[in-house]
Amino acid sequence: MFGPAILPLLAILSAVNHVGAALPIISAVGSKFFTSDGNQFFIKGIAYQLVPTDPLVDTNQCKRDAKQMQDLGANVIRVYHVDPTADHKGCMDTFDDAGIYLFVDLDDFPTQIQPTTPSWNQSQLAAFSAVLDEFQKYDNTAGVFVGNEVLTTGTALFHIFCILADNSIAEVSGAAPYVKAAVRDIKAYRDSKNYRKIPIGYSAADVPGLRPMLQNYLACGENDAERAEFYSLNVYEWCGDSSFEGSGYSELEKNATGYNVPIFVSETGCREPRPRLFSDQSAILGQDMAGTWSGAIVYEWIEETNNYGLISYGPKVDPQVSTDALEGFPRSGTPSTVSPDYGNLKSQWATLNPTGVKLSAYSASASISPPACPTSTAGEWIVNGNARLPSLGQTLDSAATASSTTPTATGTAPKASASATGGGTITGGKEVTGMILGLLGVLVGFVVYL
């Protein structure tokens, strides 16, 4: 009756009989996440990257943190970098027992898709697959990302330059086919190994010039094998005592209405002005957005140089003296809450418990039509419609991206670069981007006046 859309539904129903898991399994059906017991799932998440390499290998530390996260009200962690050869059973079982799921990024610094010189090759596929091999073992793996902020224009000032120059945003949009090719090949690998249907998606930078083209592109097309199974957005727009309309969240809701796969906020939590209020959670998990969005992940767990942390493991120390401290911040120990930020978030989440819809009542909506593929727009989006995706080792020139011609083979390997969010600290406030863009109209008006 529902065609291909019935497959994830069948996967959920079969998972009900799964033995030995404390948590029900998460699957994507239509535009929502559901647990294997038939309830809609909403994310109350925390970005969790204590160390650059892998925070899921120290079972004792995971036990201390999981207990504190239970107090906070979290049900999800996001981890950006892991070692697929390490033993994660202790930490994954600990978080499972605490009622906490994992969204994990498949890439790392050497393997991530680059924004202006993108490639997708066998080495990248093998590295991504190795992470999936490891974490598909655990029932509390809720989803995987094939990329984090691949299409990004950098700093806030560079955002303004891109708008004025009217070309740099278009340049990075050419990386979108590689992200979608990664989705295609990881889905094919997952299915070839007969793994459960762990949702596969992407975490995007909030670049206004790419809205809503990127989210529609990753979910468009007639070929389900190429479409992302969820989409998420790193959003730093609701800062301080803002509002649904004033923050721009109303525009995010408008763009997501009628979307065919789950969508959620994969990073949020402005650090300025202080204190951090997290009042955007009342919109995301409340009546304004909960009918469309599947929750949010707050950045981040540990306090470090970027000043986004909700907890610390003690006062800052001399990194030359303490080998456990990165940039002077201890990376293990008993978590101490950062006040009043931790309490503010805990209070927000305590009052927000959306129930959504039961799977049994929603199943008829599982065949939501995908959005139309965006056409190329000068200075903004250069991928024209449902252009042919690159195969392994191939790259698209600008002409191919704007049509359906065959990609040209290069086989170049990606270069390592620093991620804007994963594995380390942030040197600038992400929320500044949204704030400066909001002032751009004033600047342009003043120039015109002169």
N, C-alpha and C positions, 0 to 999 in steps of 0.2 A: 504493500500500500504506500509506504513511504520511500521505496527505492533504497539508494545507498545510505540515506539518513538513518535507516533502521539498524545499521550495523553497530554504531556506538551504543544504541539502546540495548541490543542483544548482549553486547559486551558487559554492560552494567548488570543486566539481569543474571548473567552467568556468574558474575563476580559475587553475587549474594552468597553463594555456596562456598566461597573461598575460606579455607581453614587456616587458623593460626595467626590472624592479624587482629590487633586491638582496634585499629581504625578501619572504617569502611573505605573502599577504593574510590578515588575520584576519577570521573570521566567527563568529557565534554559532549553535550547533546544539544544540538541547535546552538542557541546563543547563551547557554548557561552551563555551569558546572553542577554535577549531581554526585552524591555519594551512592554507593552500591545498595544502601538501604532506602533509596528513593527520595532523599531530601536535597533541596537545592543548597549548594555550598557557597558561602561568602567568605572572602579572605580578610583576615585581620593579621597582617604579616609584618615581619621585621627583617630588614637586611642584616645578614649575619656573616661577617667575614673578619674574624679576629686576627688572622694572619694572611699574608699574601698567597700562600700556597694552598692550604686546606684546613678549614676549621672543624672538620668532621672526623678527626682521627684521635682526639683526646676524649675518651669516654667519660672520665671523671669531670672534665670541664663541661662537657655537654650535659651531664647530670645537674651540675650547679646552675647552668644557664637555663635548662629546660624548666626547672622548678621555679625560677624567677619569671620566666615567660608565662607560665601558668598563672602566676599572680597578676601579671600585666593583662592577661586575657588574649594572648596571641594564639593563633591556630596554624600559622605558616611561618617558615623562614625562607629567605632567599639567599643562596650561596652562589657567588660569582666564579670562583676558581676552586677546583678540586684536583686531587691526584687520583686518576682512575685505577692505579695499581695498589693503592693503600687499602687497608681494612676499615670499612665504615660501619660494620655491623653494630658495634657498641653504641655509637652515637645515633644511628638511625633507629635502633630499637628503643633507645632512651627517649627520643623525640616522639616515636610512635606511642609509647606508654603515656607520654604527657599530652597526647591529643594534638600533636603538631606535625604538619605536612611539610614537604620540601619542594620548592621550585629551584632547579639548578641550571646554571648556564653550561652549555656544552663546550664553549670555546675557552681559550686562554690567550695570553698576550701574543705568543708566536703563531697561533692558529686563527685568530679572529679575522673576519672579513674587513678589508680596509675601505674607507669611504671614497677616496678619489682614485685609488689604483686597485680596484677590487679583483679578486680571483676566487675561484672555488675549485679545489683540486683534490686528488686522491689522498694526499697527506692530511688535509683538513678533514675530509670525510672520515678517515681512519681515526683521527684524534677525537672527533665528535662522537663517533660510534663507540669508542672505548669508554667514554663517560656514560653513555646510555647503557652499555653492557653492564657496568657496575651498578648503576642506580635503578635499573629495572627490576632488580632483585627485591626491592623494598616496596611494600604496599603503600607506604606513606610518601612515596614520590608522586607528587601531584601533577607535575609538568616539567618540561625542559624548554630552555630558550636556545635558539640557534644563533642569536646575536644580541648584543646590548649596545644601543645607540650607534649602530653602524653608520646610519645616515645622520650625520651631525655636522654643524658648521662651527663648532668650537665655542669660543667665549661669547659673552653678551655683546661686546663691542663688535666682534666679527659678525654676529647676527645682524647688527645694524648695517655694517658694510655690505653684507650680502643683499639686503633689501635695496640699498641705494645703488649698488653695482648691478643688481638684477641678473646675476649669472651664477654665483657660487652655489646657491641652493639647488639650481638645476644640475650643476655638476655632480653633487653628491647623490642626487636622485638616481643617477646611473648605476649606483650600487644595489638598488632594489632587486633587480633580477637575480643577483647572486644570493641574496638573502632567501628569495623564494626558491631558488635552485637547492639551497641547503635544506629547506623545509621538505621539498620533494624527495631528496635522496635520503634524508634521515627517516622520513615516513616509510619509504620503500625498504630501508634496512630494518627498521622495527618490525614491519610486517613479514619480511622474509625470515626473520628469526622467531616468528610466532610469539613475540612479546605481547603483553597486554597493550591496549590502546592508550598508552601514556600520552596526554595531550602535548603537541609540539607547536611552539609559537615563537614570538619575537617581542623584545622589549625596546621601545622606540624612544628617542629623544623628543622632547616636545618642541618641535620646530614649526612655528605657525605657518611658514611658507610651504610646508609639506602636508598640511592638513586640508582635507581628509584623504588626500590622494594615496598616501602610503598605506594607511589602514585598509582602504578599499582595494588597493592593488594586491596586497598579500592575501586577501580573502576572495578575490574575484576569479572568474573563469569557469568554464564548464567542466574542467578536469579536476575532480576532487583530489586526485593524487598530488596536485601541485599547490593546493590551498592550505594556508596556515590553519591550525585548529584552535588558536586563540591569539589575541593581540593585546599588548599592554603598553602603557605610556608612562614615562618618567616625568612627573608634573610638579613644578615648583612655582605655582601661580597664586595659590591661596595663602597669602602671607599676613600674619597678625590677625586682627579683627576684621576680616573681609566678609564677603557674602557670595552666594551662588551666582548672582549676576555680576557683581563687581570684580570677582576673581577671574572671570572667563570660563568658569566651570559650566555655565549654561550653554556655552558654545560647544564644549566637549560633549555634553549630553545631546545636543542637537545633532552633532556629527555621528554619534554612536546609535541613535535611534533607528531601529530596523536592521541593525548589523547582524550578520548571520552566524558569527562565532562568539564565544565569550570574550569580553573586554574588561580589563581591570587596570588599576593604577599600580605600576610596578616599582615606583619610588615616589615618595612625597614627604613633606615635612620641612617647610622653610625654617631656617635657623635665625632669621632676622625678620621682624623685631622680636626681642626677647620679652617675656618668656615664650616658648613655643606652645601654642594653644591647641593645635591639631583640630581646629573647629571644622576643617574640611571633611573630617570623618562623618560628621552629622549629615552632610550632603551625600557623600558617596554611599554610605550605608543606611541612609534615610530615604524619605519619600521623594526627594529630588532626583536621585540617580539609581537607587537600588533595583528599580524595575529593569534597568538596562545594564548597569555595571555590576561586576562580581566582587567588589571590595578593593582593598588597597594594601600595599606594603610600605611601611614607614622606614625611612632612612635615618639612622641606623642603630644597631645595638650598642656597640662599644664607643666610648668617648675617646677621641684622638684629636689630632691637629685641626681637623676640619670643624670640630665643635658641633657635630650632629648627634652625639651619643646620648643614649638613654641610661646607660649604666657605665661604671668604671670599675677597674680592679685595683684601685688604690691611687694615691697621689702620683703625679708625674715625677720621674726619676731621671738620673743621668744615664743615658743609653750606653755610655762607655762602661758603666759600672754594672748595670743589670742586663744580662743577656736575654731576659724574657721581655724586655721593653723595646718596642719599635717606635722610633722618634720620641722616646721617653715615656711612652704610655704602656703600662703593664698589659700583657695579653692573656693572662690567666689568673685564676683566683676566685674568691667569693665576690659576686657582683654587688656593687653598691649603687643605689639608684641616684640619678642626677635629678635634683629638685629645682624647680617644680615640674620639669618637663615630663618625667616618667609618670608622675601623678596625674598630670593633665591628660595624657593619652589614656591612662588606665580609666579615668573618669569618663572620657568620651566613649570608649569601647563598652564600658559597663552598661550604658544606656542604649546601646545600638545592637539589636539582635534581630535583623530581618529574617523572616522565615521563607520568603519567596513563594515558590510554587512546587507542588509535589510532581515527581517525574510522571506518575500515572496520569495527572491532569495535563501535563505539558507535552506529552509524546506526540500529539497531533501537530505541534509546532516545530517538530524536529527537522522539517524539510524547508526551512526558510531559504528563500532564493538569495544567491550571492549578489553583492553589489555590482554595478557595471564597472568594468575596468576603466580607470581614468585615461583620458587622452592627453597627449603632450601639450604643454602650455609654455610659451616662451618665457624663459627666466625662472621657471618654477619646477616643472616636472617634464622630463625628457623621454620617459618610457611611454610609448604610444600604444594604448590598448593592451591587449593580451599578447604582447610580443613574445616570440619564442625564447625560452629560457636557455642559458648557457649550459652545456654539459660539462662534465669534469675536465678541467684543464683548458677550458675555453673562456674567452673574454669578448665582450661586446664593445664595438666602437660606437661612436655617437650615432652614426647612420643606422647601424643595426638596432640600436636601442629605440630609435624612433620609428621602426618598421617591424616587419617580421622576417627580415633576412637572416641568413645563417651566421652565427657568430664566427669570429676569426680565432684560430687556435694560437695560444701563446704558452700555456702551461706554466706561467710564472708563479712562484711561491709568494705568499704574503709576507710582508715585513712586520716585525713586532713593533707595537706602539702601546702607549699607556692608555688604559681605559678611563673614561670619565668618572666611573663609579666603582668598578670592581677592584678588589684586592688592596687598595691603599687609601690614602687620604685625598681630600679634595682641597685644592688651594684657594678656590674662590667659591662664593655662595651661589648655588645654582639658581636660587630664586631671583637673583639680580637680573637674569635674562628676561624673565617675564616683566619685571618692574621697568627695565630700561626700554623694552619694546613698547610698554604702555606710554612712555614719554616721547617715543619717536614722532608721534603725530604732532606734539607740541613743537618739536624741533623743526619738522618739515614746515609747519605753519609759520614759524618765525622766519625761516629762510625765504618762504614765498613773500611774506610781508616786507622783508628787506628788499 
